[in-house]
């Protein structure tokens, strides 16, 4: 077979492929005519037509003019017929593709419109008012205050400078308020007042120093308390976040931060962390995220195992403190101190003091107003006569005249907590000096008014808390697998038979 015949056969085959593609497209269901199908079909027929054109040019070069006048391919104009079929097919494919794209855009537009209507829908709900921040002059608080104030007030174009200065002055307290108090509220004073605050407190070095000082002076966790552990984690994270906001990278501080926070943990938590690290990170250093995950799990454990109600003795101590510290105005001289600290009241004799307390309807036991002695939260009694009245109201004459009654001796385990606001008389001060304080490691009895002494629980003294006068009236005691703080009045030395 000659080259001319080979080329003609190749052209006929390509022509048949194009016609078959046209027939198949007309038979194709509408659901199949997707965007991807139409694009692939157009690419396919383009390749057919390119091959047909190439073969046609090759045949044209192989034939002479006389050959083209006799060959059926040229006589029947097969090239023109194929070109017409290709053009019609591509036009149909292109129209279908454009129609499909328009339908997709219309569907997307409808979806977008529906979404926009949903997004723009505002329910009839009144949002809470945003309160303006306050700034007291603490350097570590400046960054947060500046960002919030700028967003709400400084950058608000709907406010005049007079309004902005008014808001600014209402937001500062303490030292910061004194910094701009000399600026009168006028249109021209807002910018100088704002610049004055920025120049005073927008010092990166001072802010960093304040944050680091807070980080390195975190409060130590004394007992296994989930509340104290939460505060320790939150304060640490807050300091690190503030440093990162100042472009100070703390990503490599993990060993340092972990060591610092470990020193603030209670002994049990510290021991549990060391055991956890030894088992999980024997050959590598734990990260700060590992450390916080451990503490979060420990907090969860403590919250699940801790008792729901607070101990009874702690409730009494809190109620007593609230009662005695409620009113600081002296009933006699109207100064800012308690009646038991009043010099004028102390100059009176016990009988006149009692008359004054009776006239003012004060409590005979704590000298506070608002309740009678029967409802007084302070459960102590006068150690000399055994009656429930304040030491300043005790009459020595009446005590000497009473017969048939023996004076009660003070118990070595009875005294008020050093936070008590009452002053001790001279005989009380002598007794406090004479009594022997508990030492660390001493075994003591925990008094309980609801049970007999034979059933009082045993405890061991772990820590002493001396008062301003050097006398220790509060102790940290370990008992029944938990640690608590007790006043000396609720502790009793363990009786020892020296014989």
Secondary structure, 3 states (H helix, E strand, C coil): CCHHHHHHHHHHHHHHHHHHHHHHHHHCCHHHCCHHHHHHHHHHHHHHHHHHHHHHHHHHHHCCHHHHHHCHHHHCCHHHHHHHHHHHHHHHHHHHHHHHHHHHHHHHHHHHHHHHHHHHCCCCCCCCCCCCCCECCCHHHHHHHHHHHHHHHHCCCCCCHHHHHHHHHHHECHHHHHHCCCCCCCCCHHHHHHHHHHHHHCCHHHHHHHHHHHHHCCCCCCCCCHHHHHHHHHHHHHHHHHHHHCCCCCCCCHHHHHHHHHCCCCHHHHHHHHHHHHHHCCCCCCCHHHHHHHHHHHHHHHHHHCCCCCCHHHHHHHHHHHHHCCCCECCCCCCECCHHHCHHHHHCCHHHHHHHHHHCCCCCCCCCCCCCHHHCCCCCCCCCCCCCCCHHHCCHHHHHHCCCCCCCCCCCCCCCCCCCCCCCCHHHHHHHHHCCCCCCCCEEEECCCCCCHHHCEEEEEEEEEECCCCCEEEEEEEECCEEEEEEHHHEEECCCCCC
